[in-house]
């Protein structure tokens, strides 16, 4: 059984999915890809929750903010750290939504190394960093 942290990438842009996934794998993480918030939400009900979720705000159908709200309303998932990766500013996306305010923020275009460092720092702070290579 692989003990490396499970990271969900909820992103509809295939090239962004590919780049982030490749860098996560290279740093000892197990990425799982979703192209809609609905698919990720459905998977939360039946799969092992991720150690962390990387989430785009501008998705087809359910928005990233809506998914964050659903996650934060559920006791089983409320502690999942969420890293928002988007072209929008924090204010444009979240407004004053207290459920979504707990998300970490990385603006597009982003430096992949900075994103990986953010993921590592967050997981280290919550004690889920696992065994990173």
C-alpha positions as CSV (number, residue, x, y, z in Angstrom):
1,X,0.0,0.0,0.0
2,X,1.3,3.4,-1.0
3,X,1.5,5.8,2.0
4,X,2.2,8.9,0.0
5,X,-0.4,11.7,0.5
6,X,-3.4,11.7,-1.8
7,X,-3.9,15.0,-3.5
8,X,-7.0,15.7,-5.5
9,X,-6.7,18.1,-8.5
10,X,-10.1,19.6,-9.4
11,X,-9.3,21.4,-12.7
12,X,-11.0,21.4,-16.1
13,X,-7.9,22.5,-18.0
14,X,-6.1,19.4,-19.2
15,X,-2.7,21.0,-19.6
16,X,-2.9,22.4,-16.0
17,X,-4.0,19.0,-14.7
18,X,-1.0,17.3,-16.5
19,X,1.6,19.8,-15.3
20,X,0.4,19.8,-11.6
21,X,0.0,16.0,-11.6
22,X,3.5,15.5,-13.0
23,X,5.1,17.7,-10.4
24,X,3.1,16.2,-7.5
25,X,4.2,12.7,-8.5
26,X,7.8,13.8,-8.8
27,X,7.5,15.1,-5.2
28,X,6.1,11.9,-3.7
29,X,2.4,12.6,-3.9
30,X,-0.5,10.6,-5.4
31,X,-2.6,12.9,-7.6
32,X,-6.2,12.1,-8.5
33,X,-7.7,14.2,-11.3
34,X,-11.3,15.5,-11.6
35,X,-12.5,17.8,-14.3
36,X,-15.6,19.0,-12.4
37,X,-16.5,19.9,-8.9
38,X,-19.5,17.5,-9.1
39,X,-17.2,14.5,-9.8
40,X,-15.0,15.4,-6.9
41,X,-18.0,15.9,-4.6
42,X,-19.4,12.5,-5.6
43,X,-16.0,10.8,-5.1
44,X,-15.8,12.2,-1.6
45,X,-18.8,10.1,-0.7
46,X,-17.3,6.8,-1.8
47,X,-13.5,7.2,-1.8
48,X,-10.8,7.9,0.8
49,X,-10.8,11.7,1.2
50,X,-7.6,13.4,0.1
51,X,-4.9,14.8,2.3
52,X,-5.4,18.1,0.4
53,X,-7.4,19.4,-2.6
54,X,-6.1,21.7,-5.3
55,X,-9.2,23.4,-6.7
56,X,-9.9,25.7,-9.7
57,X,-12.6,28.3,-9.1
58,X,-13.9,28.5,-12.7
59,X,-15.3,25.1,-13.4
60,X,-18.2,23.9,-15.6
61,X,-21.3,23.4,-13.5
62,X,-20.7,23.7,-9.8
63,X,-18.1,26.4,-8.9
64,X,-15.1,25.9,-6.7
65,X,-16.7,28.1,-4.1
66,X,-19.8,25.8,-4.0
67,X,-17.5,22.8,-3.6
68,X,-15.6,24.4,-0.7
69,X,-18.9,25.3,1.0
70,X,-20.1,21.6,0.7
71,X,-16.8,20.3,2.1
72,X,-16.7,22.7,5.0
73,X,-20.4,21.8,5.9
74,X,-19.5,18.1,6.4
75,X,-17.7,17.1,9.6
76,X,-15.9,14.2,7.8
77,X,-14.4,16.6,5.3
78,X,-14.2,20.0,6.9
79,X,-10.5,19.7,7.8
80,X,-9.4,18.9,4.2
81,X,-7.1,21.7,3.3
82,X,-8.0,23.4,0.0
83,X,-5.6,25.2,-2.3
84,X,-7.4,27.4,-4.7
85,X,-5.6,27.9,-8.1
86,X,-7.4,30.5,-10.2
87,X,-7.0,33.6,-12.3
88,X,-9.6,35.4,-10.1
89,X,-8.7,37.4,-7.0
90,X,-9.7,36.1,-3.6
91,X,-12.4,38.8,-3.3
92,X,-13.9,38.0,-6.7
93,X,-14.2,34.4,-5.9
94,X,-15.1,34.2,-2.3
95,X,-16.6,37.5,-1.4
96,X,-17.3,37.3,2.4
97,X,-18.2,33.6,2.4
98,X,-16.8,32.3,5.8
99,X,-16.8,28.7,4.7
100,X,-14.6,29.5,1.7
101,X,-12.3,32.0,3.5
102,X,-10.3,29.1,4.9
103,X,-8.9,28.2,1.5
104,X,-5.2,28.8,0.6
105,X,-4.7,30.9,-2.5
106,X,-2.4,30.6,-5.5
107,X,-3.1,32.8,-8.6
108,X,-2.7,31.7,-12.2
109,X,-0.3,31.7,-13.9
110,X,1.6,30.1,-11.1
111,X,5.1,28.7,-10.5
112,X,4.7,25.0,-10.1
113,X,7.6,24.8,-7.6
114,X,5.8,27.4,-5.4
115,X,2.6,25.4,-5.6
116,X,4.4,22.2,-4.6
117,X,6.1,24.1,-1.7
118,X,2.7,25.4,-0.6
119,X,1.2,21.9,-0.6
120,X,4.2,20.6,1.4
121,X,4.0,23.4,3.9
122,X,0.3,22.9,4.4
123,X,0.6,19.2,4.9
124,X,3.5,19.6,7.2
125,X,1.5,22.0,9.3
126,X,-1.4,19.5,9.7
127,X,0.9,16.5,10.2
128,X,0.1,14.7,6.9
129,X,3.3,15.3,5.0
130,X,4.0,11.6,4.7
131,X,7.3,10.4,3.3
132,X,8.4,12.9,0.7
133,X,11.3,12.0,-1.5
